[in-house]
């Protein structure tokens, strides 16, 4: 077992997590390896050492100028604390370094959507799924955006793709069922929503979504019968 490192925090001693200690040791042994600093930043962020994580990711980016991941991580940290302008700059920087970074494009779209720029977010998600056809989060975001911009047929195709790739995905079934309902394809909507409820039992699904689906299922059963 790794020996505990004791730190003074808020006027009291506390033991540093062994994983954090290990990350610091690796940084000391590999002072010029960007990946080591990037991984250490992830460890620090995971354990609530947010400012140290940011500094470590910045160091990783400085060690290897063609390394997009540290910029993506910094962007996520900014986005997480509501600093969208800084997050946007970082995601754009990541994409500039690596235009085939699907995660950076996905998160860039997320910030744009959060800023009310859905039309600008859609192309980023389209690029993300072209780069990585199995990027589920980007494809679901794209499908939802298509629904919100009146492109329901395109949305249905994206939901179907996710379901083919991940047959037990509750989120895909939920939104697929909603879109089918909009298209008045009630039998298919009922089946999709029933699958959503079925697979929700295996995941920590939002209770409100489950209740909404059950309510819509009841309406559909009454309509179809």
C-alpha positions in Angstrom: 0.0 0.0 0.0 1.3 3.5 -0.9 2.2 5.6 2.1 -0.2 8.4 2.9 1.0 12.0 2.3 -0.3 14.4 4.8 -1.4 17.9 3.8 -2.7 20.9 5.7 -6.1 21.8 4.3 -8.5 24.4 5.9 -6.5 24.3 9.1 -6.5 20.6 9.5 -4.4 17.6 8.4 -5.8 15.3 5.8 -4.3 12.3 4.0 -3.6 12.7 0.3 -5.2 10.0 -1.9 -2.6 7.4 -3.0 -3.7 8.0 -6.7 -2.8 11.7 -6.3 0.5 10.9 -4.7 1.3 8.4 -7.6 0.4 11.1 -10.2 2.8 13.6 -8.5 5.6 11.0 -8.5 5.1 10.2 -12.2 5.3 13.9 -13.0 8.6 14.2 -11.0 10.0 11.2 -12.9 8.8 12.4 -16.3 9.1 16.2 -16.3 9.0 16.4 -20.1 6.3 13.9 -21.0 3.0 15.7 -21.9 0.8 12.5 -21.5 2.0 12.1 -17.9 0.9 15.6 -17.1 -2.4 15.2 -18.9 -3.2 12.0 -17.0 -2.1 13.7 -13.7 -4.4 16.6 -14.4 -7.3 14.1 -14.8 -6.4 12.5 -11.4 -6.3 15.9 -9.7 -9.6 17.0 -11.2 -11.2 13.7 -10.2 -10.1 14.3 -6.6 -11.3 17.9 -6.5 -7.9 19.6 -7.0 -9.4 21.8 -9.7 -6.8 24.6 -9.9 -3.9 22.2 -9.8 -5.6 20.2 -12.6 -5.8 23.3 -14.7 -2.2 24.2 -14.2 -1.1 20.6 -14.9 -3.1 20.4 -18.2 -1.7 23.8 -19.2 1.8 22.3 -18.6 0.9 19.3 -20.8 -0.3 21.5 -23.6 2.9 23.6 -23.3 5.1 20.5 -23.5 3.5 19.2 -26.7 2.0 21.9 -28.9 0.3 19.4 -31.1 -1.6 17.7 -28.2 -5.3 18.6 -28.3 -6.5 16.6 -25.2 -5.2 19.0 -22.5 -7.1 21.9 -24.2 -10.2 19.9 -24.3 -9.9 19.0 -20.6 -9.3 22.7 -19.7 -12.4 23.6 -21.8 -14.5 21.1 -20.0 -13.3 22.5 -16.6 -14.3 26.0 -17.7 -17.6 24.8 -19.1 -18.3 23.0 -15.8 -18.0 26.2 -13.9 -20.0 28.3 -16.4 -17.2 30.1 -18.0 -18.4 29.5 -21.5 -16.3 32.1 -23.3 -13.1 30.5 -22.0 -14.4 27.0 -22.7 -15.3 28.0 -26.3 -11.8 29.3 -26.9 -10.2 26.1 -25.5 -12.4 23.8 -27.6 -11.7 25.9 -30.7 -8.0 25.6 -29.9 -8.3 21.9 -29.6 -10.0 21.6 -32.9 -7.4 23.8 -34.5 -4.7 21.5 -33.3 -6.6 18.3 -34.3 -9.5 18.8 -36.6 -10.3 15.1 -36.3 -10.8 15.2 -32.5 -14.4 14.1 -32.1 -14.6 14.9 -28.4 -13.5 18.5 -28.9 -16.1 19.0 -31.6 -18.8 17.4 -29.5 -18.0 19.7 -26.5 -17.6 22.7 -28.8 -21.2 22.0 -29.9 -22.3 21.7 -26.3 -21.0 25.2 -25.5 -22.6 26.7 -28.6 -25.9 25.1 -27.7 -25.7 26.4 -24.2 -25.1 29.9 -25.6 -28.3 29.6 -27.7 -26.4 29.0 -30.9 -28.0 25.7 -31.9 -27.6 26.3 -35.6 -23.8 26.6 -35.1 -23.7 23.6 -32.8 -25.3 21.2 -35.4 -22.3 21.3 -37.9 -19.9 20.5 -35.0 -21.9 17.4 -34.0 -22.2 16.4 -37.7 -18.5 16.5 -38.0 -18.0 14.6 -34.7 -20.1 11.6 -35.8 -18.4 11.6 -39.2 -15.1 11.3 -37.4 -16.3 8.8 -34.9 -19.6 7.1 -36.0 -19.8 5.5 -32.5 -19.7 8.8 -30.6 -23.1 8.2 -28.9 -23.3 11.5 -27.1 -22.6 13.5 -30.2 -25.1 11.5 -32.2 -27.9 11.9 -29.6 -27.2 15.7 -29.3 -27.4 15.9 -33.1 -30.6 14.0 -33.2 -32.2 16.2 -30.5 -31.0 19.3 -32.4 -32.6 18.0 -35.6 -35.9 17.6 -33.7 -35.7 21.1 -32.3 -35.0 22.6 -35.7 -37.9 20.7 -37.4 -35.7 18.0 -39.1 -37.6 15.1 -37.5 -36.9 12.6 -40.3 -33.2 13.2 -40.0 -33.5 12.9 -36.2 -35.2 9.5 -36.5 -32.3 8.2 -38.6 -29.8 9.3 -35.9 -31.8 7.7 -33.1 -32.1 4.5 -35.1 -28.3 4.4 -35.6 -27.7 4.7 -31.9 -30.2 1.9 -31.2 -28.4 -0.3 -33.7 -25.1 0.4 -32.1 -26.4 0.3 -28.5 -29.6 -1.8 -28.4 -30.1 -1.3 -24.6 -29.7 2.6 -24.7 -32.6 4.0 -22.7 -31.9 7.6 -23.7 -32.1 6.7 -27.4 -35.4 4.9 -27.0 -36.9 7.8 -25.0 -36.1 10.5 -27.6 -36.8 8.1 -30.5 -40.3 7.5 -29.1 -41.0 11.2 -28.6 -39.9 11.9 -32.2 -42.1 9.0 -33.5 -45.0 10.5 -31.6 -44.5 13.8 -33.3 -44.6 12.0 -36.7 -47.9 10.3 -35.5 -46.3 6.8 -35.9 -48.0 5.7 -32.7 -47.4 2.0 -32.8 -43.7 2.5 -33.2 -43.6 5.2 -30.6 -45.3 2.9 -28.1 -42.8 0.2 -28.7 -39.9 2.6 -28.4 -41.2 4.0 -25.1 -41.8 0.6 -23.7 -38.2 -0.3 -24.5 -37.1 2.9 -22.7 -39.0 1.9 -19.5 -37.6 -1.6 -19.8 -34.0 -0.6 -20.2 -34.3 2.2 -17.6 -34.3 -0.3 -14.8 -30.7 -1.1 -15.7 -29.5 2.5 -15.4 -29.9 5.5 -13.2 -32.5 7.1 -15.4 -34.3 10.3 -14.6 -37.5 9.5 -12.7 -39.3 12.4 -14.4 -38.5 11.0 -17.8 -39.7 7.5 -16.8 -43.0 8.9 -15.4 -43.4 11.0 -18.6 -42.8 8.0 -20.8 -45.3 5.9 -18.8 -47.9 8.7 -19.1 -47.4 8.8 -22.9 -47.5 5.0 -23.1 -50.9 5.1 -21.5 -52.1 7.8 -24.0 -50.8 5.7 -26.9 -52.4 2.5 -25.7 -55.8 4.4 -25.4 -55.3 5.9 -28.9 -54.3 2.6 -30.5 -57.0 0.4 -28.8 
